[in-house]
């Protein structure tokens, strides 16, 4: 179906020079900030950076994004998932304001304006955006507010997301994401729902080949967030080479192995989409993330000496293979992310 571009994203630095956005480095930076605030889970950083990547790749203008805008978006997502202190620290490190671009003064509001603000501030699917806008508008009318600030609207939207009214959840949620040695955070007086859902796929629900891929860590199912639900699967080329090439790793054997696992990946994604859709309303609107961690380093070191031009050609061949065998065959959108 739809392919969210898998090429490099260009970022404009403070002085204007363009460079490729290094998502691995961005993820490591976010993990460091989270750990400094007592949050040890890598899932949060992985999920937020993948969601940010999707948001940036979905931009239709194709223009480079500024570093400040990228960091502001990530800080805003941290606030939205309930980690305002982490967002403040992240903003301080990168000298950005998570509230940048929001009008703090009171102004007349409209449904169209509310939706535009939410789409600009949060990584929402179209259906999630519509439902959340309707909930915000209903509350504003109920309160009789004719003028509000952007900050108030965003805080209201985050409150509704955590409560489950605007995010499209199929059932009420309870519990809270856990911070090490700290009480559970509160959002607008409500306990937050667990940030990630448990895996809904069991070993006996997949065929023996797919089970082997999961057991050998060739494929790893990423946790699914309740707030910004995206389905993610990580593919390890190192484990793929060890499992399916008979120990003889070369460009040809890796390409052949990827061709072998592609149908299993597609079937697994389709099955998982249906399983999670039963829990999260509107989940089928969100694209799937297929992530290849350590992709560049594997091509540089895992296949023996290779000229840079030859490595670039191999990377393109792998991308084309996956686009043909996965993206073009799927009836749902897939984002390929090469790290």
N, C-alpha and C positions, 0 to 999 in steps of 0.2 A: 504494500500500500504506500502511504506517504513516507518518503525518506527525509528525515531531518539530517541535514548535511553533516558528513563525517570528516570534512577537511579541517584545517587549522582555523582557529578563530583569531582575528587580529585585534590587538589591544593597543590603545594609544596611551603612552606614558605621560607624566606631567609636562615634560618638555616637548611633547609632540611626536617622538619617534614611535614607529609601529613595531610590534613584536608578537610572536605567537603566544597565546595564552597557555601556560603550563598548568593543567588541571591537577597533576600529581603534586606539584609544589603548593598549589592553592589548598589542596586537601590536607597536606601535611601541616601547613600553617594554621589552618582552622583546628586541626586536632590538638596542636600545641596550645592554642588559646583555650579550648575546651578542658584540657587536662589541667591547665593552670587554675581553672575555676572549679576543679573537683569532679569533672565529668570524664570518665575513662572510656566510654563507648566510642569506637570508631564509626559506628553505624550512622551517627548523627552527621558527622563531617562528610562521609561518603554520600549520604542521601541529599544533603543540602547542595553540595557541589554539583552532583548530577542534575538536580532540579534546576540549578542556576545555568548549567550548560545547555539544558533543553530550552530554557527561556531565552538565552542569548542566541542560540541557533535558529529559533523560531522567528527572530526579527526579520521582517520582510525587506528592509532597506539595504541589507548587506553591508552597511557602513561599520567601520571599526568601533568598538565600544571603548569608552574611557575607563581607565583603571579605577577612578573615583566612583563612577556609576556601578561598576562591577562590585566593588567592596560595599557600597551603600546597599545594593540589592541583597548581598549575602547577610549583612547586618540586620536588614529588615526581616529576612526570613528567620534569623535567630530569635528576634523579638517575637515573631509570630508563633514559633513553636514553644514559647514560654521561657526563653533564656535571655531576659533583658540585660542581666549583668554581663553575660558573655558577649552580647551584642555591643554593649558599651565599651568593653575592653577591646573587642575586635576593632571597633571604630576608632578608639584611641590609638591603637597600634598603626592603623593605616590612615590616620588623620582624616577621617570622614565622619559625617553625621548620619546615623541611621534614619533620621527624620528629614533629611535633605529633600527638597522638592515638594514638601507638604506645606500648605498654607496653615499657619497657626491662628490667624485671625478668623473671626466669625464671618461667614458668607452664606448667601442663599444656596440651597442645595437642590439637586434634581436627581432622578433615578439614573439618567444617563451619566451625570457627573460622578455619582457614587460608583457606578460600574467602571468607568474609566479610571478612577482613582484606585480601585481594588485591583484591576488588571495591571496597572502600572506598578503597584506595590507588592503584590503577592503572586506566586506561580500557580494560578488557578486554571482548571480546565474550563472550557466555555460553559458547560452545564453547571459546574460548581460556582462559577462567577455569577451566573444568572440567579441561582438559588440564594446565594449569599447576598446579592444585591437586593433581592425581594425581601429577605429577612431584615436587612438594615433599613430599608425604606419603611417597612411595617413598624419597626420599633420607633423610628424618627417621627412617624405620623402619630403613633400612639402617645408619644411624649409631647407632641404638639410643638416640636422644634422647627422653626422656620429658618434659623441660621445655625450653622455648626462649623467647626474647624475640620480640616483634613485629619488632624491627629485624632479627634474624637471618633470620626467615621472608621478609621483604621483600627482603633482600639475596640470599638464596638464589633467590627468584623472578626477580629481575633477572638473576642469573647464568644461570639456565636460559633466560630469554628471549633473551639475547645468544648463548648457545650453540646455541639452536634447539631444545632438547629440550621446552620447555614452551609455546612460542609457536605451535606448529602449523605449522612450516615444512615444505615438501615435500622439501627437499634441504639438505645441510650448507652453511653459509655461511662465507666467509672474507673477509678485508679489514678495514678500519677506517674510521670516519668521520674526516675530516681536520680538524685544527685548524691554523690558520695558524702557521707557524714553530714547531710543537711536535710532539712524538712522538704517535703514536696512543695514546689512553687504553686502559687495561686494566680488565677487570671480572672479579674473582675469578680472575685468572691466565689468562683467555682473551682472545684478540683479538676485538674487537667486529666484528660484521657491518656492512657498509655500511648506513647508516641509511635511505637511500632507494633504491628500485628504479629502474632506467632505464625510460623510457616504452616500453610494449610495443605501442603503436599506431603504425603507419606510414601515410604519406600514401596509399599505394595500397590501404589496407584500408577507406577510407571513401569515400562518394560525393562528387561534385564540389562540391555545396553545402556539405557539412560541411567539406571540405578548404578551401574559401574562408573559412569561419568561423574555422578554425584559423589559416590564413595571415594573416588580417587582425586576429588577436588578439581577435575577438569572443568566442571560446572559448579557454580556456587550460587544458590538462590539468595538474593539480597533481601533484607527486611523491608516490609512495606509500611510506609507511614500512613497513619489515619488522617492527618491533616492535609498533606499534599500527596495523595496516593499515586505512586508510580511503581510499576513492576520492573524489577531489575534482576539480571542474571550476569554473573561475572564469569569470563572464560579465561582460564590460565593456559597460555601457550606452552609454558614449561611442563605442566602436568600433562597436557595434551601430547607433547612430544614423548614423554616418558611412558605414557600409557598406550599410544596407538602407533608409534613408529618402530617398535621393536628395538629401540635404543639407537636407531640410525636417523638422526635429525638433520634434515636438509630442506631447502626450499620446496623441493618436490614432495617429500614425505609430509611436510607440514600442510601444504596445500591439499594433498590427498586426504589427510586426517580431518581438516576443516570441512571438506566436502562430505565426509562420512558422518560427522556430528551435526551438520546443519539441519537435517530432517528431525533429529531428536530435539534440538533447541527449539525449532518451530513448534513441534508438538507440545513440548513442555510449556512454552509461553502461552499457547492457546488454552491448555488445560488450566494453568494457573489463573489466567484472566477470568475464566468462568467461576473458579473456586472463590476468588476474592470478590467478584461482582456480587456474590450472594451476601456478602458482609458489608460492602461499601457501595452505596448507591452512586451511580454515575462513574464507577471505576473504569468501565470500558471506554470512556472518552480519553483516558490518559494514554500516552504512548509508552511503549516498553523500552527500557534501557538495556542494551547489550554492551557490556563493558569489557575491554581487554586491558587489564592492568599490566604495566611493565612491557607494553608492546614494543616501544622504541628500543628499550635496552635488550629485549630478547633478540630482535633482529640484528642488533649491533654485536651481541656477544654469544647468543645461543646457537648460532648456525655457522660459526667459524668465520674467518676473515672474509670480508666482502666489501668491495668499493662502495662509496656512498651512493653513487648513481644506481648501482645494482640494488642496494637496500631500498632506495626510494621506489624503484620499479616494482620490487617484491611487495612493498607496502601497498602500492596501488593495486597490484594484482589480487592481494588478499581482500582489499576493500571491495573490488569489483565482484569477486567470488561471493562474498557475503551479501552484497546488494542483490545479486542475481538469485542466490539460493535461499535467502531469508526475506529481505525487504520486499522484493518483487512478488514473492509467493504468499506473503502474509496478507490477510484481510484486515489488519490492524496496523497502526503506525509503529515503526521501530526506529530508535535512535542508536546508531553505532558510535561508540566512544572509544577511541584508541588512545591509550595513556602512555 
